Amino acid sequence: MMNDGLPATNYGLSNSMWSGYWGNSPDEETTRSLLRFDLSLIPEDAEVVSATLRLVFNNVVAMASDYVITLEIFEADREWVETEATWQNASGTVVWDTSGGDYSGWVGLMNIPRPGYGSGDAIQISLDTAVVQRWVSNPADNRGMLFRNTSENTLDDSEKSYVVFYTKNFPTEAHRPRLTIEADLK
């Protein structure tokens, strides 16, 4: 997780990751999350048929109870270090080109109705198989994903929202992020 309100703070060992925009002017904060899976056990010549990301909610908060929160998932464009990445830096010595993380290449999209989801509920997102295929075929391309809430910097208070998911550091294994890849092996 990265937070523009605490731009030099690393959250790599946290048991949750946040994405959203919240607060009252001038104390509004934007948070984004980074997530990467080790795909090295999948043979590089495997053909990815599908990729599904499963995340378990810790919390879902929106100013308007009927607001549908939308999170975009992008490819991270730069190597980053889990225990060093901040709003400002990809690692202890490498600065992001753009504060909050360098990203492009859309990977997936989540529409989260509130109160449709709550703590402990899971969501499954189909990821772009071409992107995941590239990560499998060329492991150096796997720089992971960046989660961005579409309500960032909104002027409409009713659109302010954030979503919190559990991370791999959460003690209950069933609540940790999971990427399921179906692939044909050659």
N, C-alpha and C positions, 0 to 999 in steps of 0.2 A: 504494500500500500504506500502511496505517496500523498502528501498533504501540503497544499500551498500555504496553509496557515503556519505550518512548522516545516519549512522547506529544507532544512538540514537534518531532519529526523528520519531514521530508518526504522521500518516496522517489520523487517524480514523474519523475525522470530515470533511474531504475533500469531495467535490462534484464529484470527479473523482478518478479512480483507474488505475494505470499504470502497464503494464507488458512488459518488454523488456530489451534490451541491446543497449547502445548508447554511443557515445563520441569518443574522440581521446586519444590515449595512452599518458600519464598515467591517464587520467581523465575519463576513461570509467566507466559507472555506470550500475549496474544491478538492475532492479526493479521487484518485485513480488507483487501480490495482494492476499488478503484474503477476503472471502465472506462467510457468513453463513445466513441461513434463519431459522426463528422460525417455526418449524413444529408441535408445541404442539396442534394445533387445529385439527390435523388429528388423528383419533383413532389409538392406537398402534396396533390393530389387523386388520387394513385395509391392503389390498393387493395392492401394487403399480403396476400398469400396465405400466405407462410411466411417465417420468419426463423430462420436457423441460425447459431449462434455456434460458431466453431472455435478451440480453444485448444491449444497445444502445451506439454506438460509439460517442466519443467526438473527437477523432483524430486517424489516422492511419498513421504511418511514417515508411518508409523503404528507405534505401540508393539507392536501385535499384527499379525503378518503376514497374518492372515486377515480383518482388520477392513476393512469397506467404509466409506470416507470419504464423507460427504454434504455437499455444498456447496449452499447455497441462494443464489439470485440474486434480489435485490430491486431495485426502483426507488429511486434516490437521490431524496430529498425536498427537497433543497436544492442550489442552484448551488454548485459547488466549482471550485477552480483547481488544475489538475494539479501545478504546481510550488510550491503553497503548502499543499495539504491535509495535515492531520496527524490524529492521534487526537483532538486537541482542537478543531481549527479546520477549517472548510470552505475558508477562504482566510486570507490574512494577518490580516484584521481581523474576519472573521465566525466566530463560535463555533458549533459544532454544538449543537443542542438537547440531544442525547444523545451523550456521548463515544463515538467509534468510528463516527460517521456517522448521519445521519437517513435512515431508509428505511421503505418500506412497499411495498405492491403487488408480490406475488410475480411474477417474470418467468420463472424457470426453476429446474431442479433437476439436480444432477449426482450420480450414485452412482459412486464411483470405487473399484473393488476393487484392493486391493494384494495381490500384486504384478502385477495385471492391466495396470497402466500403469507406464511408467518414462520416463526422460529421452528426449526426442525423439518420444515417442508423442503422437498428437493425439486429442482428444475433440471430438465435435460434440454440441451441445445445442440442441434446439428451444426457441425462446423464445415466450412468449405473444404471438400475433400482434395481439391487441387493444392491448396495451401499445405494441408497435412501431408499429402504425398511428397511435396517438396521437402518438408522437414524430415520425412523418412528417407528419401532418396539421397539427400545431401544434409547430413546432421549439422553441418556448420550453419545452415540456413535457419535452424530452430533456435530462434531467440525468444520464443514464447509469445504470449498474448498480453495486450494492454486493454483493460476494461475502462470504458468512458461513458458516463451518464450523459444523455443528450440534453439534460436540463442545465448543464454547466452555464453559469453566468446569466441565467434567466432574470428578467426584471419582474416577472410575474411570480409573486410569493406562492401562489397555489401550485406552481410547477416544481418547487424545490423538493428534492427527494434524495434519499440515499438507500443503498442496499448493502447489507453486510452478509458475507458468506464465510463459512468456516474454511480454514486452510489445512495444510498437511500437518501443522503443529497442534491441531486439536486432538485431545486425548482419545476421543471416540473415533475409531477408524471408519465406521460407517458414515460419518459426517464429513470426511475429508473429500477434497475434489477428486474426481475420477474421470479419466479419458478412456473411452472404449473405442478401439479401432478394429474394424472388420477389414481384413485384407486377404487377398489371394496370394499364396506363396508360389513362386515359380520353381 
